[in-house]
Amino acid sequence: MNKKILIVDDENDIAELMNIRLSSMGYDVISAENGTDAFALLEKTVPDLLLLDLTLPDMDGLEIARKLKSQEKFSKMPIILFTASPDRVKNISKDEPIDDCILKPFDPKELAAKLTKFLG
């Protein structure tokens, strides 16, 4: 059974490219454009990993991560946060409930390495 990844990104081009890339790597991919849609999907399924944009139109990615990690069923799900802002990554507290960060645009090899780290 393939590992399932949820991508949450409001930039459709990036989400589609990630979807194609991850699907070609053998992952099952679902996606949402904002936090509200992500939570609706998460009511139905628990993915093996969450790729989460930091800046979304309806809520901050860190806010989503905090809400998810506070729930038992999502507490062990790895969350990789991504953003185009290196300054925002530097300012993220080590206490935040994310497992890793990646900068946009990202190298497909770097993304693959991070996924392997968390999903095997």
Secondary structure, DSSP 8 states (H G I E B T S, - for coil): ---EEEEE-S-HHHHHHHHHHHHHTT-EEEEESSHHHHHHHHTT---SEEEEESB-SSSBHHHHHHHHHTSGGGTTS-EEEEES-HHHHHTS-TTSS-SEEEESS--HHHHHHHHHHHH-
